[in-house]
Amino acid sequence: MKTRAAVLWGLGEKWEVEEVELDPPGPDEVLVRLTATGLCHSDEHLVTGDLPIPLPVVGGHEGAGTVVEVGAGVDNVAEGDSVILTFLPSCGHCSYCARGMGNMCDLGAALMMGPQIDGTYRFHARGEDVGQMCLLGTFSEYTVVPKASLVKIDHGTPLDKAALIGCGVTTGYGSAVRTGEVRAGDTVVVIGAGGIGMNAIQGARIAGALTIVAVDPVAFKREQAGVFGATHAVATIDEAWSLISDITRGRLADVCVLTTDVAEAAYTAEALSLVGKRGRVVVTAIGHPEETSMSGSLLELTLYEKQIRGALYGSSNAAHDIPRLVELYNAGHLKLDELITREYTLDQINEGYADMRSGRNIRGLIRF
């Protein structure tokens, strides 16, 4: 079939919206009609090369939609089902899935390779095979994905809002609650109040954190942080340290979540300076692939038992956590509507990313 999609043809180039060919679903695959997709910073990393992937590629990895057709062997979803696409497939039976670490599933090895799990392509354009970001390619009206990349949700759930749970909400919430292990009464700092950071903030709020400090140089984001649960918002690390030191009488924060646009080497030292004894620094932001060093006091790491933890998808298990997050939204605890700053058509995708880079959006959304 033919569908319209946004394709990245070269590093540093703009997204090209064009008609592409889409193959039908093969065994263990599903054809999905997308309702909406979020404009996540990770797709910007494809443009810059910080997330290397063979080009050309259909971008997008944060979406929700309706099942149109299923391939042989698919028994977890059926035609007409409402689904959220998860950018980390979970097979349910590998060593990691069996230990409750679905975000570490062995199928994740195929995420940035370009083709589908079996090594073949579903999208084709200009006489070439076209890859899919994270096996998904949600910058398309229709896409074919592995059954392991879908989570069925209750019919009637607003799919335009639920799309954000596919990445940003689950990653941010999990970074605070799962990886950071925020507990009631904790002091939490979130560095970078964008699409991921706001969800780390509301994750900390839902977990019962007493003090939540958002750090961001953009005034609009500092203002919005309070909507999601931040008790304080400052522009710099120095301001954050003075504030937290005063609030905690020198004990400093229990958890610091790093959700900046890029994880630079110097940021780890800054994050470590904000946490106290047994403090946990959660690195969610993606670093440059060639960067192999970090800064920070190794002495404090030992003497104060400070910890640095990486967070992929917020250490979440999609099959369990995505339905739970939908329930939290339906119960009024999780904010999704407020995350969407602006909506765009597929043809406006480059405008949407320009708004993201300029700090105008918490999350931009493409509605199909």
N, C-alpha and C positions, 0 to 999 in steps of 0.2 A: 504494500500500500504506500501511498504518498502522504507525507506529513510535513509541516513547517517546523523548523528547528533553528536554534542559534548555534553556529559552528565556529570554533576557533581554528584558523588555518595556519597561524604562525605566531611565534613569541612576540609579545608587544603589540600585536594587532588587535583590532576591534572585533567584536562578535559579529558574524555575518548571518543574517536571518534569511533563510532560503528553503526551497522545497527539496526534500530528501526522500530517498527510498527507505522503507522500513520493512524488514522481513517478518513473516509471521513467527509466533513463538515456537521454539523447538521443545524437546523434552525438558520437563522441570522448569519451564519458562512461562511468563504471563505477559499478555498485551494489556497495557493500562492506558486509559484516557485521562490525562492530567487535568485537574481542576485549577491548580495553582502551584507555583514554585517560588521559593524564597531566593533572594539574591544574596548568597552567602559569600564571605570574604575568601573562602577556600577556592572558589572558582576564579577569583582575581589572582590567586597564586598560580593558577595555570597560565595566565597571561604573562606574569612576571618570570615564570620558571622556577619559583620556589617550591612548587609541587610538580616535579617533572613527569610528563606523560607524553606518549607518542601523539603527534598531531597528524591529521586533523582529528578533532574530538567534539562531540556534542556535549556541552557543559550542563551543569545543574545536578544537584544531589539532594535537594531539600524539597520534597513534593508530596502531594496526596492526590488521589483520583479514584476512578472506578474501573474495576476489572471488565474488560471487553471479551477476552478470549484466553483460554488456558491450554497449555500443551500437555502432551502425554505425561502421566506420572504426577500431575499437580493435584493435591488433595487438601491443601490447607486453605485455598480460596476458590471461589466459583464466580461465574459471570454475574455481574451486578453488584458484587461486594464492594464496600468502601474500604480503601486501604491507604496506609501511610507507607511510603517508600523509605526504607532505612539504608543509609549509605554504607553500612557495614553488614554484609550478609551473615546469617547465623544458621549453620547446618543443624545444630542441636545435638550432635553426637561425637564431634571431635574431642580431643583431650581438654581443650579450653572450654568449649561449650558445656561439657560434662561437669566441669568444676565451677560453673556459674559465671564464666568469663566470656560471654557471648561476643563482646566487642573485640576479642582476640581470636575469633574463629579462624581456622586455617584458610577458609575461603577468601579472607581478606588479602591474601597474597596476590590476588588478581585485580585489586582495586585500581591501580594506576598503570596497568599494562596496556589498556586501550580496548582490546576485544572482550568478548564475553568469556565466561569461565572455561568454555570448551576451546577457546583460542580462535573462534571465528567471529565475524562481525555481523551486527544486525542493521546498522545504518550504512548507507552508501550515497555518495554525492560527487558530482563532477568526475565520474569514472573511477572514484577511489573508495576504499573502505574507510569508514569513519568510526572512531572509538566512542566510548561512553564514559563520562566522568563517574567513577565509583560504581561501574556496572549499571548505572541508571540513565543519565542523560535526560534530566527533567526539564531542560530548556527546549522542550519539544511538546507538541500537542498530544502525541502518542509516543509510547516507548515500550520496548520489550525488555523485561528484567527477570533475573532468577527468582524462583519462588521463595528462596531463602532471604530475599531482599524486601519482602512484603510482610506487613503486620495488619491483619484484619481488625477493623474497629466497628463500633456500633453504627448501623445505618441511621442517618439523620444527623450525625456529627458534621458540623460545618467544615467542609474539606478545605476551604480557603484558609481558615485559621489553623486547622490540623496540619497543614503542610509544613508549618514551622517546627513541628515536633520531629520531623524527619531528620533534622540536624541541630539547629541552633538551640532549641529549647532543651532537648535531651542532653546535649553536650554541656551547656552551661549549668543546668540544674544538677546534672550528675557530677560535674567538676566540684561543686560545693558539697553535695550531699553524699555522693558515693566515694569519689577520690579524696576529697578533703575531710570527709567524716565530720561535718559541722554538727555540733550538738547544741541543745538548748542552753542559752546563756553565753555562748561563745561571742568573741569579737572577731569579725571577719573583714578583710580588705579585698576589694576586687579592683584590679588595675586594668582599666580599659572598659568603658561602659557602652559597648556596642551591642550587636545582636547576640553574642555569646555572653558578654559580661552582664547584661541585664537579667539574663536567665540564671546566672550564678548568684546574682543579688536576690532574685526571688526564691531560688532554691535555699539560700541561707535563711531567708525570712521564714519559709515554710518549715525548715528544720528547727526553728526556734532561736536563732542567733539574737543576742541582745543588742549588739552594736554592729552595724554594717556600713563600712566606709567605701564609697565609690571614688576612684581616682581617674580623672580624665581631663585633658586640657580644653575640651570643647564645652562651652557653657551650656549649650542645648542639651547635651548628654548628662551633664551634672544635674540640670533641672529635672530631666526625665527620670533619673535614678531614684528619686523619692517615690515616684509612682509605683515602682516595683519593690520597694522595701528598704532602700538605703536610708539610714538615719542621719548620715552626714555625706557631704560630697565636696571634694577638694580638687585643685588643679594639678598639684605637684606631689612628688614623693616626700619632699621635706615637710610640706604642710600635713601630709598624712601621718608622718612619724610624730610630729609635735602633738597633733590631735590625739592619736592613739595612746601615746605615752602619758598624756594628761588624763585621758578617760580611764585607763587601766592602772594608773599609779605606777607606771614604769614596767608593767609586766608585758606589755605589747600584745599583738594579736595572736589568736590561736590558729587562724588559717588565712593565707593570702593566695588568691586565685589570679593568675596572670592570663588575661584575655585581650592583650593588645593586638594590633593588626599583624605584627610580626614579633616573634620572640627574639630580641637582640641579646647578645652575650652579656651586656652590662645589666640587663633587667633582673637577672637572678640575684645579684648582690643587693639590688634595691629591694626586691621582694623579701629576701632573707633578713634584711635590716628591720623589716616591719613586724616580724613574728618573734615571739619570746621562746622560752624553754619548751621543748617538744612541739614547737610551732611547725606547721605543715605548709610548704609552698607548693602549689599545684600549677604546673606549666601546661596550659591548654593551647596557648597560641603556638603557631607553627614557626619554627626557625628556618633560617637559610640552610639549604642542604649541605653547603660546603663549610658551615660553621661547626667546629668541633671543640670549642672551648666555652667555658662559662666562668663568670666571676663570682666571688663571694668568699667569706672567711671559712676556711676549712677548720680552723681552731674552734670557732663557734659551732660549727656543724657537729663536732665531737663533744665539746664541753657542755653545750646546751641541748644536745640531741635534736637539733633542728633537722627537718627532712625536706627533700625535694622529690616530688612525685609527678610523673608524666600522666596526662589524662587524655586518652583516646575515646571519643564519644562519651566522655564523662564516666568512664568505667561502667557503662550501662549494659544491661541485657534487654535488647529491643523487645523481645516477645513478652517480657514481663513489664518493663518500664514504660513503654509507649502506651499501652492501654491504661496504666495507672496514671500517667500524665493527662490523658484525655479525661479520666474520672475527676482529677483535681481541677481541671478546667471547668467541667460541667458543674462541679460543686462550688465554683466561685473562688477557689484558692489560687489557681494558676492563671496568670494574665496572658492571653494571646492577642486579643483585639488591640490592646495598647501597644504591642510590639510593632505593628504595621504602621509605619510613618507615611508611606506613599505606595500607591499601586501603579503598575505600568502594564502596557501591552507588550507582547513579545518583541514587537518592532522597536520598542523604546528601551531595550535592554541596556544599551550603552549609556543612555541617559541615566538609567537607574544606577549603574556602577559609578558614573561621575558623581552622582549625589552621595553615594556611599563614601567615596574617597574624600569628598569635601566635608564630611561629618554631618550632613543634613538628615540622614536616616538612622533610625535604630535598626529597622529592617525594611527593605523594599520588597514588594511582592509582585510577581507577574501573575495576572489572572487570565486564564485561557477562555 
